[in-house]
Amino acid sequence: DNHPNVIGTILKIDGPGGSVSSIGPLVEFGKNKKKPIVGLYDQACSAHLWAMLALCDHVMADNNISSQIGSIGVVLSWVDNKKYLEDLGYEFHEVYPEESKHKNEAARLAMEGKYDLIKQEMLSPMAIKFQNFVKSKRPNLKTNVTGVLTGKTFGADEALNLGFIDSIGSMKSAREMITILSELNTINN
């Protein structure tokens, strides 16, 4: 972003999602970047979509054959190997003082198969934050279409129609768009 010989960046995205903890630094960088970024994706789902929208001034599908976008939502998953380890002879102990009675409460209940608290305290607020971020970055997104904000994925043609993306192109198209956006950036600054 600071190099004088670089007019902008093409961010090539091809991923199904990832860790929410990676999003914060990208959102912060996106707020302060100086040069245009074009997001060129084949798959931009979940956290990959969030990252792309945080950074990119123009969102472009790499093709209209395999490109997929969406999967707005959050999920929490883990492997519970406690029974297996107990069968091997391991014993588990957790001790909480009265002053820490709510520590890990949602996780403890989830381990017992009681998911309401973890959904209420962690997953739903994060999902709403994701939805609101997408709506802020894509103001023309047709949010009334079933699945747009609740986890469905869409091919490039449908994504363009729904307002998820700005265009369908290729690496060549992305380079051309960087040049255009860079020239506009120079004129406006």
Helices and strands as residue ranges (DSSP letters): E 9-15, G 20-22, H 23-32, E 37-45, H 47-55, E 58-61, E 68-70, H 82-87, G 98-100, H 105-111, H 116-118, I 119-123, H 124-137, E 153-155, H 156-162, E 167-168, H 171-188
